[in-house]
């Protein structure tokens, strides 16, 4: 699936909920489904700078595609990073760089996050783009 197809899938899933408490629960569930991040990746260099919670983001290149794994010590933040990974993981650096992550606005996520969580979300996206730039330059 393309990144945009994955974004549309996320938008469709979230459109089934009118209540933001249900959407938060979905984020928590997504975070709980996230594969466990190996402790060897829980390093200072993988910590996202700008997040109030601790968020680790690991990126590996597999056959020209970037595969992301992550973890957080906060339930909703873990769900947010799980959602980001679901959309961008297993795509080429160029695909990631060329994509506008419109699903965040479409599901109303930014409007329902505290300012510190919004900053953290932007920091996660920035780090994903930085990984894509770094791997593209190789």
N, C-alpha and C positions, 0 to 999 in steps of 0.2 A: 504494500500500500504506500501511496505517496504521503508526504507530511500533511498536505492539505486534506487528503481523504481521512487521515487519522484525526485531524482537528475537527472535521465535520462529524466524525463518529462521536467524539467527546461532546460536542455541542448537542448532538441528538440525545445522548445519554442524560445530560444535565437538563435538557428541556422537559424531561418527564417529571421534574420536581418544581413545584411552585414555592415551597417553603425553604428558606435558606438553612434551616436546621437539618433538613433532609440532605441538602447539598453538602453541608459540612460532614454529615455522617458518611456520605459517599466518599468524600476525600479521606476520611479516617480509614474507611474500608480499603481504599486503594493503597494507602500507606501500609496497612497491615498485610497486604498481599505482596508488597515489594520484597524481592529476594533479599536475603540477609547479606549485608555488605561485609566482606571479609575484614577482620580487625586490622590486617596489615595495610588496608587502605584508609583507615581512620587516623590520618596523619594531619599535621598542621598544614602541609602543602595542599591537601584536598579539602580543607575547610573553606567554605564560602565566606569571603570577607563581606560584611555588610548585613549579615543575617543576625537577628537577635538570638535565635536558636542556633544550636550547633547543627550544621548541615555539611555532610561530606559528599563530594561528587568525584567519582572516578571515571575516567574515559580511556578506553582502549580502542585501537584500530584493528579491525578484523576484516581482511580482504577488501581494504579500501573504504570500509564503512566504520562509522564511529558507534561504539557500544558503550552506553552509560550505565553505571550503577551508582546508587546513592543510599544515604541513610540520614535520619535526623533524630534528635532527641525530643522533638515535639510532634504530636500526632497529626495535627492539621498540616504543618509544614512538610512532614513526611509524605502526606497525601499530595500536596502541591508538587513536590519534586518527583513523585511517582508519575503524576500526570504529565509533567514536562518530559520525563524520560520516555514515557509511552509514545509521545508524539515524535520526538527527534531521534531516538535511538535506532540504530541499524540503517542510517542514511549516510550519504557521502558528506564530507565537509562542505562541498559546494552547495548541496541541497539545503543543508542547515543554514548556511550563510545567506542563501537566496530567499529564505522563507520568512514571512512576517507571521508571528505567532498571534493570529487574530482570535483564536478560540478563548483566550484569557478575557478579552473584553466581551465577546459574544455570550459567555456563560455568566458574566457579571462578577467574576472573581475579584477583580481589582476594587470594585465598589464595596465589597463585603470583607475587605481585609483592613486591619489596623494599619496606620502609616508605617510602623516598623516591619510588619509582615509584607506590605507592598514593596518596601525597600529591599527586603530579603528576596522577594520574587524577582525583582529587577536584577539583583545581584546574581541569582541563579541563571537567569537568561544570559546575562553578560558573560558568565563563566562558560556556559555551553558554547556561545559564539567564539569565545577566546580559544577554547579547545579546537573548534572547527578551523579557526584561522591558523593555529599552530600546526595542525596536522596537514592542512592544505599546503603550507609552506615547505613541508618536508619533501 
